[in-house]
């Protein structure tokens, strides 16, 4: 495993990190230990950066991680989060930190995220007097957390503004072979300011491995799987410290960890070559984060957006209906029940035009 310096923190972290969002339900419902074995195996193979959050995996992810930490023999670092949608002030953040420490079974959190900052307005709310950042700063002064970092879906200009104000030591953001041309400014700005840069969604929510013909251009080593090639694509950037991969099985761990053994270097020449392969519309692919759940009409929006991805990749309406019918066992009619309330679009971290897309799906003959 290759290890990188995390910004100016003095910590060396594994190039491939463990994302705690993909523990299998059948495992953690059986026992925490059954799910935890996956993270333990990752640690055995050299992974030392473990990312989790409240609410992941039916709110079980932190507890699973806590179980895994009991059995890890190698040193490790812990990343977890607090979001302004649920922790709106400093006291709520402190309560969240105390709860996370208990579930994780640790004395301090190494990397604590101000979670999912969507725009500059929300960033200002996080930084306001008595706000979430103040709560995290007090916890840091008490030794309960080491480094205050943030995760974001902001655009490059907004990220540049945030990192230049100098309050954070690291950033986590979505980056992959689908949207890299549109996220460059963000990672470059963070790297220039000396922040650790962690990338999530390296597989584009599963889109990349599901479309091997389209994404074959990222494979530089024929012996690599497409998953490994996608992880190396991120990890080879000098600006990127950790590439997070969600892992739900031992097999996935062993495949992903191999990507951190021989990474290579991403050059400007390669990026230019890769950019010619990507159409500008692909930045609008839904990454499947599922934050849009909770439709008042019970429309399963993530499944419809996943089907719409097939349209973006093919420009064929029939690919939407085929995806819904054969992959999800659904038809297009449910999309017509959308009442345009906008709740889903407010939650969408990518600012996708969900209502417009549902209308298009509903009108497919």
Buried (B, 14 or more C-beta within 10 A) or exposed (E): BBBBEBBEBEBBBBBBBBBBBBBBEEBBEEEBBBBBBBBBBBBBBBBBBBBBBBBBBEEBBBBBBBBBBEEBEEEBBBBBBBBBEEBBBBEBBBEBBEEBBEBBBBEBBBBBBBBBBBBBEBBEBBBBEEBBBBBBBBBBEEEBBBBBBBBBBBBBEBBBEBBEEEBBBBBBBBBBBBBBBBBBBBBBBBBEBBBBBBBBBBBBBBBBBBBEEBBEBBBEEEEBBBBBBBBBBBBBBEBBBBBBBBBBBBEBBEBBBBBBBEBEEBEEEBEEEBEEBBEEEBBBBBBBBBBBEEBEEEBBBBBBBBBBBBBBBBEEBEBBBBBBEEEBEBEBEBBEEBEEEEBBBEBBBBBBEBBEBBBBBBEBE
